[in-house]
Each structure stands twice: as C-alpha cells, then as structure tokens.
C-alpha cells in the first residue's frame, strides 16, 4: 500500500441560518502487484488479476443539521494481462470436483480479458440521524463477525453494495451488557461471468448448473 499524506480540512459555515460542516476525507491509493497468479483477499474493489492494479479513493463528508452526506468514490484500474486458468484439458473427474465449488459460489477466475477500469460509489452514504439512531442509503463496506483471515458474516472482500441501513450510533448500556444493532436491506448482483467451459459432462450429466437469479 502506498498512501498519500492524510489531509483533513474542517470548514464551518452557515447555510439557511443553520451551521454546517464540510470535512475533506483522506485521499488514498492502494497498489497491488501479483507477479504470476492472482492472490489477495480483503482488498475491497480489487479484482483477481495478474500484474499491477491501483485503487484510488477520496471525497468529502458534509453535515447539515441531522443530515449527512459522505461521498467517497473509488477508481480501479488493472491492466489485467493473461494468466493460466484451470486447464480445459483436465479429466472429467477433475472438472466434476471443480464444479462442486463453481455451482455454489459466484467466484470468477478472471473478471475480464481486457484492461479493467471501473468507477464505483465506494464508501458513500447519505444518512439522517435522530438521537442514537441513524437511517440512510449507503454503499459502504461493513465488517461483521470475528475471523482470522476475513469476517465470518460480512467484510471487505468485494466492493460494497447499494443498501438501506437502520442502525444505532452508539452502544446502549444495560444491566446485562452493552448493545448495538444494525438492519440492512439490499440486493446482491451476479457477476454474469460464466466458467471457462460450461459444456463439460461427467457420467452423462452436464456439470454446469446455472444459478438462480433471485433477490
């Protein structure tokens, strides 16, 4: 990771007779380089790719009364050169084992055969806060649950997705402990990238099974 110097500037003024705050968020650049094969996890919008790729983000946070707007888009660029994927000449038995994974997860080996460029909303959100509660729409990543290499429930192994959120903004103290809560609702989209060979058969049965497209 090669970060730019953190820069946080705080501006205070008035808007329609009420105080507002504008905060410039740090600009960061994350650079990854795989010499031979794809490798990496918990790297957000970065894709499985050989070679160099760069993820740049930055933005601002504007607060006005009980409303807040955080705009922090991300720009991803990867030359994405060719690398060896699962060999198509493998025996049917190997493909059968491979498809036990492919039929149960959306995990493309390669996201594109050309240069990959994408502008994403990143860690952006618009919220309304009422006391210790907040509601809003967001594309931020969350880290839910413990884990050694990644969060068990939800993490940053992929870009954030558009969702509604209702959550507490601080812990509630009770006699039996402290409590926080968050409810999110959204729709995950498919990558629409098929495996390299969907016409493989084993014992007369087609190995590739299309996934259900549902909410």
Steps between C-alpha positions, in 0.01 A plus 500: 500500500629844404283760677503872434551724805177519691330836461200598709375858468202616701278782371219646705246744368129565489235391258143626520574627850624164631858386552646245262832315491705396200785256557744399226569127533849354452603408145651154480652279231533125550736328257518124458734294284481126435801366313347178369153410623205668666532536875343710771196541721331772705608752235157644420437586136825347374455206264683167470766602248861448404730800488442850630172655611420826675203603712464874571240655732420838653211734566323707762254481790236775524278533806199726512282475808396138538592414141839385381638425154821302458622482143809279466517331158768252395680469165651163411743437214665168414686417174387140565745301281436137412578230755447125502158394631354154572620279210216406263679173415463363854319169543123506556550387860708808578236724340230329707692587817558854378130555428406403853643842582392691189134398527477635855683832485536792262881511480633567149860405429546807281277809496591610149724415206591867447608792717267548794386852587213577734368799694308391809300694761733352762451601863215743433185553707218743573355484850252658737584481871246522778658469840679168524341366180586549134325405175629540149618360168857385462754307291749465786672177600426355845704263711269265687617208708842379614741309282869434454531585131161655430175590676264205540183688403589800286831664412695689235596214269294673228361848430213620717148469356209743497283451809268662753627513856340567839741485791601627840784751515618412849475219750201473731605427856285255697542287811575194288741665255543748217300464181528627143288408199486546124246392241590512132299415188635483146540282193820324400569492125654208312836548327346348182838340428472130410769237564752442222326183372129444566466198269682247715322173585568228754324162479261652247396789727581860414717641775406867463180589685376859452439685823157638588457870434303618800500763772 
